[in-house]
Amino acid sequence: MDTWILRKTGFDPQDAPTDGNRFLCANGYMGVRGVPEEAGSALFPAVNLAGIYDQYQDRWREPVNAPNALFIQLSFNGQRMALGKREPLSHETEIDYRHGIYRRETEFGPVSVRSERIASMAECHLLADRYQIRFTQDGEMALQTGISTDIWDINGPHLFDFQFEAGEALLVQAITGQKKITVAAAQSAVCDFDGTESFAQDDSGLFRTLRRYVKKGDTLTVSVFGAIYTSLDDPEPGRTAQMLCMEAKKKGFDTCLRAHKDAWEQIWERCEMRLEGDEAAARAMHASQYHLNSIAPRHAGNLSIPARGLSGQTYKGAIFWDSEIFFFPMFVYTQPEIARSLLRYRIETLPGALKKAREYGFRGAYYAWESQEGGEEGCTNFNVVDVFTHRPVRTYFRDKQIHISGDIAYALRSYYEITGDRRLLEEGGARVILECARFYLSRANGHLDTEEADFADVIGPDEYHERVTNNAFTNHMIRHCLESALRLKQIFADQPEWFEDLLKELHYEKDWPLIQALCGHIRAPKTRDGVIEQFDGYFDLEDCSLDAVRARLRDPREYWGGDHGVAGTTQIIKQADVIAMMALFPGDFTDQQTAVNWHYYEPRTEHGSSLSACMYAVTACRIGRPELAWELFMKTADIDVTGGGKLWAGEIYIGGTHPASNGGAWMIAALGFAGLQMKNGRPELHPNLPKELQRLSFPITVNDETYLIEVTHSGGTIRRMKC
């Protein structure tokens, strides 16, 4: 098995949504779904752009898809040689995880097609495709290349006022509906053959057609170069896109491909996780790291990563807590500049968090649950549609998942502790932590009779139980946020005047002693036989099996949570909650406490989110049970190989790639199997290697020092590497 290659044989249009995710090419600026070059909207083609959103009429606001600048359509003797239009004799698709290359090979009978495509990692605005045609009959060929506007939108359209320009570099420009952002797509092509050229423009795009007579045995090649720019990138995005296409055309496909591959090699040098002993596991890990690395915003420095990456518009292209809890660990240990970008996004969107808190009547920073540009809240009040009545269901994710602010403070503190870099705190991170702590001070409920404070009407990670009181995870994250705010005084002990000036600027004089007091008065969760109660009253709910609850479903697409969901009145939970708390705060719980809670909650967990399994796997390793972690690891790491995961929440399509699982796979291997932890600014290992693996190795960067981690069944070593 080549652990860097995923192949699929055969073509079924019904698989197009999933295959578009599995075979995705991306470079952080844009994601190109893994569909054939000739695909129209029925096969879900999209070039998904990072950080640009639009709303059409009263539909959900979502990211914008650019026109498809790599469209290629072949006809032979008047018949279209197109998947979805003509049944192929054979078809094979593959993705090269090492170098981010999409390939397809299709046999139509009279012609066969082979192609390879990249979203350049060396030049984030560039796309390239080499398309080779072999003929087994004489006949008339028509090869159409161009820019297709027949793209997939879930809640669109989002592009209007199209302008078309034919020439050596084709150009299609349009503007978004809401903010009038110009999106420009250009394309140039170079062929190794001559033909009669013509241009055509219609509602589906702008195209160049080359016609010529071919003979049996002929092999022809066309290289197509596409470029995408917006008016946020350049004041003249169209001209700049055309220039890039022409430059790429002069260099040629091989030169562009070589630069792209070199860029990927540099990425792997810094982060490659090597698993020896199980080839399926090695491929799954390569897949996970590929998918997460391919969507990292290397081009920006102040963007984060959506919950479904750049695979499409699901989850509204929004930034969730996934960014700080699941994506962040791999990046902060291997490519800290990307972790810094994720956090700079939160620093720059602080005004949006302050605004949201005010809207709910609180002070401080309440970050958006589904954050779009500027920190704008993308989460609606109705996120699920009932499969029986077809009516929207009121949900409270926007209102009650207050742990999001603490999650961001957690990542900011972790960044400082792992990298030793205080600049991010100085450049706004400290302000974010203080404002998040202020929000919790404002949100707390005081009880004069007990001098305790609690947090009522919240939702923890387990979204099947809404509007609960004293969710253990939420309270623990809040306490950590408050402690982090207080710890800033120690971190800036050598700059006391700077820190005091910051407190004065924020009018924090009265809040500081109150935060100190609140830290020691947050109500501790109840326990029973060592099990921490997930929230007040959880133990009083029906204690039944997962199978019993699943048997109550009348439709497989039913949403399990909310007022009418099958899980809401039971102890069955969606995903790791108490166990997530123990995974994120290993020093706060003994192995015995973790083991008792693991064995209680895991059988009661549906794992209805791709965020769940990794938390159980990491904690299974920490209690010395890596055999319990192995199946969860494979479920996590393999998700974008097999195309797994939930596709529906009620009637809402939620398919796409799974960056949280991708990051979770790294977490299991590094934090679980290797047992990587930071102690006093230095890495240390507590290995728990499963029997399926013989050896695990990966690089990390801590305090500007690069180390190679190696773990076998004999133990683990940390070796400093030469820069």
C-alpha positions, 0 to 999 in steps of 0.5 A: 500500500502506498500510504500517500495515495488514496484511489477510487475506482469507478464513477457514481454521480451519487458519490459526488458530494463525498468524493468532492471532499475526499479528493479536495485540493486546497492551499489555504486561500481556496479549496477546489473540490475533487470533481472532474474538470467537465463537472457542472453544478450537478456534480457539486464543483466549487472553488471555495474562498477563505474569509469571504461571505455573502447572504442571498435574500433571507437564506443563510449567510455562507462563504463565496465560491469563485467561478471554476477557472479550470473547466475543461470539456472534451467532445469527439465526433459531436458527442460529449466525453463527460462524466455524468453525461456519458458512461465511462468504460473505466474511471479512477480518481486519486489524491496524492497526500504528499504533494496535494495533487488530484489525478483522474484517468477515464476511459470513454471508448474512443478517447481516454483522458488523464489529468493532474491538478493542483491548487498551488502551495507556492502561489496561493492564487494559482491553479493548474491542470495538465489534461492529456487525451489519447484517441483510439479512433479517427475523428473530429475533436472539440476541446473546450477550456474556460471559466465556468459559472455553473458552480454549486451554491447551497444558499446562493447565488452570491455573484452578480453583474458578470463581466466577460473578456476573451483573449489570450487570458480569459477573464470573468469578473463578478461582485458579491451581493452584500458587500460588493466584493469583486471576484475575478477568475482568469484562465490561460491555456497552452496546447502541444497541438494546433487547431481552429480556435473560437470563443463563446460566452453564455449563462454557464461561462466563457470558453475557448474551443479548439477543433481539429481532426485527430487520428487513432493513436494520437495523444494531445496535451493541454495545460490550463492555468487559472488564477483567482483574486478578489478586490480584497487582495488587489485593487485590480483583481482581474488584471492581476489574475490575467497576469498571473495566468500568463506568467504561469503559462510562460513557466509551464506546468512542470515548473509550477508543479515543481514549486508546488511540490517543494512547498509541500516538502517544506511543510512535511519537514516540519510536521510529518507524523510517521506511524510504523507497523500499520499501513492503514493507520499510516495512510489515515494519518497522512490523510489527516495531516494533508487535509489540515495542512492544505487549508491552513491560512499561510497566506494571511497571518490573521485568518482562522479555519472554518469547521468544514475547511475549504470543502464547501459552504456547510456550517456557513463557513464559520469559525467554531471552537474547533479552531482553538481546541482541535486545529490549534495543537498540531499547529502550535507544536509544528508550525506556530506561525499558523497557530498565531494566525488562528489567534490573531483572527480572534484578537482582530475580531474582539470588537465583534465579541464585545458587541455580542456581549452588549447585545445580550446585556453583558460586559466583556467579550462573548465570542460568536459561536459561528464566527464569520468576518469581523467576528460577526455571528453567523449562527441563527436561532433556527439551525435544525429543520424537523424531518417530520413537520419540515419546520425550523427548530429553535436551537440555543447554540448562539445564545448559550454556548458560553464556553467559546470565550474560555476556549479562546483564552485557553488557546492564547495561554497555551500558545504562550506556554508552548512557544514562549512567545509573549508578543501575541499577548502584548499585541492584543492577546492579553486584552482578549483574555481580560475581556473574556474574564470580564464577560464571565464575571458579568454572566455569573449568578451569585448566591448570597446564602452560600457565597457560591457562584454558578452558571445557569442556562448554558450548553456544554460540548454535549449539544443534545442537552440544552439550557443546563446549569453548571455544566462541568466543562463550561465551569472548568473552562471559565475558572481557567479563563479567570486564572489566566487573566490573573496570571497575566500580572506574573507574565508581565512582571517585568513590565508592570507599568505596561500592564497597569496601563492596560488595566486602566485603559480597560477600566479594570480596577473594580473587576480585578478583585471581583475576578479574584473572588469569583475564581474561588467561589465557582460551584464545584460539580457534584460527584457520585462514586467518583463520577463527575455529574456533567451538569446539575440534574444529569444523574436524574435523567433516564439511564438507558443504552445507546441502542435503546435511544437509537431504536426510538428514531423514526427517521435516520435523519432526526436530530437527537437533541433539543426539546423533542429529540430522543436523547434530551431526556436521557443520559445519552450524550452527543460527544465528549463533555466531562471527558473533554474537560479531562483531556484538556486539563490533564494535570487537574485530575488523577488517572483514577478519576479519569478512568472512572469517568471514562468508563461511565461516559463512553458507553453513554456517548453517541459520538455524534460529532467528529470532535468526540472520539479524539478526546476519549482516545487521548484520555484512554492513553493517559489511563494506560489503556491504549487498546481502548484508544486504537479503534477511536484513533482509526475512526478519527484519522480515517474519516476523510479517507472513508468519507465518514461522518454525519451528512445531515442534522435534521434536513440540513446538509452538514457534509464536508471534510473534517478538520477537527478530526484531522487535528484530533488524529494528531492529538491522539498520536502526539498527546496520547500515544506519545504522551507529549506534555509541557512541563516548565516550558520543556516537552516531556513524554509519557508513552502509551503506544498501542500494540498495532504500532511499532514506532511513532516519530514526529518533529515539534518546535518549542521555544524556537527549538526543534525536536524529534520525538521518537516512541517505541514499546521500549520508551520515548526519546526527545532529540534536539534537531539541528536547524 
